[in-house]
């Protein structure tokens, strides 16, 4: 069941109780519109923060890839000059950079997908707002008619159900943004790296030696 349907079900069940306490439906409808505009502004800020996170991971990924390439060039030059010690150190650092780049790539993709999701949800929020704005005149007319009917008939409530349900849409959008921000926060976490946890020393040294031998063989 979608978030919108869940909130719509709740607003349908509680609508009459709320309307019993509404003194000015016209003013409340205008307030709903203002609240929704505020929610859109907050959603745009959330997306801006998410884009900044995405850019951060992309920058870290590019830096790690550039350093890996640089270390490989240094290793090649060291092999050509016969300095195997420097070549080993360069290749060791290259392996570390490659490992970091892989993790950065994963985090960047997560952030990128989250940005896409937030953009889609913001557009949905805006579409709902535009729908409400376009129907505002009709809803205001209904609210005024309902208020006049209430005054004339001394009824507890007689405001059209649809107009009240439309007004509750700000609750739906606010809950949605709270969930998406919580989801984004879950993915935005610092990453810690430890060479000891990534590979054992003997495995690392073996990879370094293998890469060194390949470089030496490429010169033959």
N, C-alpha and C positions, 0 to 999 in steps of 0.2 A: 504494500500500500504506500503510495507516494506521500511525501510530506504535505503537499497541498491538500490532498484528500483527507488526511488525518486531521489537519487543522480545520478544514471545511466542515467535517463531521462534528467537531467540537463546537464550532461557532453556531452551527445549526441547532445543536442541543441546548445551548445556553443563550441563544439570541433573545428570546422573549424575556428572560430574567434581566438581561442587560437593558433592554428597551424600556422596561418598567421604570428605570432610574434616569433615562435620558430626558433632560429638560429642553435641550435645544438641538435637535437632530441636524439642522443645517450647520450650526457651528461645529458639531462633532465631525460631520463629513469633511468640512474644510480642514479640521485638525488631522484627520486621517491622511489627507493628501499631504499636508506639511510633514507629518511623521514619515510618510513613505519617501518623500524627497530626502529627508534626513538619512533614512536607511540606505538610499541609493548613494549618497555622498560617502557614507561609512564603507559601503561595499567597494566603492572606487578607491578609497584609501587602502583597503585590505588588498586589493589587486595590485596597487602600486607597491606595497610592501612585498607581496609575493613575487612580483617581477624583479624587485631588487635582489631577492634571494636567488631567483633563477640566474640572474646575471652574475652573482657572486660565484655560484658553482661553475658556470661556464668559464669565467675568468680563471678560476683555480685549475680547471681541466686544461685549458689552453696553456697555462704556465707549466703544468706538469709535463705535458706533451712536448713543449718547446725545450724544457730542460733535459728530457730523455733524449731528444734528437741531438742536443748539444753534447751530452755525455758520450753518445755513440760516435760522434765526430772526433771527440777528444781521444777515445779509445783507439780509433783507426790511426790517428796521427801518432799516438804513442807506440802502436805496434810497428808502424813504418819506421819510427826512429829507434826501435829496439828497446824501448822502456816498458817492459811488461808489468812492472809494479804499478806504474801510473795507469796503464791500460786496465788492470784489474780493478783499481779503485774507481775508475770511470764507469766500468761495466757494472760494478756493484751499485753505484749510485743510480745508474740507468734502470736497474731492476726495481729499485725502491720507487723511482719516479713512475715507472710503468704500473706498479701496484697502486700507487696513489691515484694515477690517472684513471684507472679502472673504477675505483670507488667514486671519484669525482664525477665520472660519466654517469654512474647509476644515480647519484644524488641530483645531478642536473636534469636527468630524464624525469625523475619523480617530481621535481619542482616545475618542470615544463608542463607536465601533464596536469599538475594542480592549478597552474595558471590558466590552462585551457578550461578546466572545470569551473573555476571562479568566473571566468569571462562569460561562459554559457549561463551560469546562474545569475550573473548581473544582468545579462540581456533579458532573461526571463523576468527578473524583477522590474526592469524598465518597461517591458511589454505590458505587464500587469498595470503599471502606473499609467501608461498611455491609454490603456483600455478604460481605467477609472476616470481619467481626465476627460476623455471623449464622451463619457456617459454622465458626467457631473451634472449637466443641466437637467437631464432627465431625473437623476436621483434627487436633486434638490427640489424639483417640482413634486416628486412623490412624497418627499419628507414634509414639505409644506402642506400638501393635501392631507397627509396622515395626521399632522398636528391639528389642522382645522377640524378633521373628523373626530379626533379625540376630544377636542374642546366642545364640540357640538353634542356629542353622544355621551360625554362624561365616562368614556371607556378608559380602562387601565392602559391599553396600548392598541394601536391600529396602524402602526408604521409598516409599510410593505416589507415582507421578509427578505426579498432580494436586495433591497437597498441597504438593510442592516448587514447582511452577509457580505456584501461588497465592501462595506466599511471595515470589516474585520480582516481584510486581506493584509493589512500591515502586520498583523500578528503572524500570519503565515510567512511573510518575507523575513521578518526579524528572526524567527526560529530557524529558517533556512540559512541565514547568514551566520548565526551562532554555530550551527553544525559545520558549515564549510570552513569557518575560521578555526574551529577546534580540530577539524581534519587536517587543515594546512599546518597547524602547530605540531600535530603528531609527526608529520614528515620532516619538519624543519628541526633537525637535531644536529649537534656537533658530532663530528667523526674523529675518532682517535685511532691512531695507527701505531703499531708496534712491530718493529722488524722481527723481534723474537716470536711474535704470534703469527707472523705471515709465513715464515719458513724457518726451518732449523738451519743452524750454521753450516752443517755439512751439505745440505741440499743447495743452499745459496752458493757456497763455494764451488760446488759441482757445476752449477749453471754458469758461474763466472768463467770457470776453466773451459767449459764447452764453448761459450761465446768467444773466448780468447782464441781457442784453436780454430774456430771458424774464420776469424779475422786473419789469422796467420795463413790458413789454407787459401783464403781468397787472394793472397799476394803471390801465390805460386803460379 
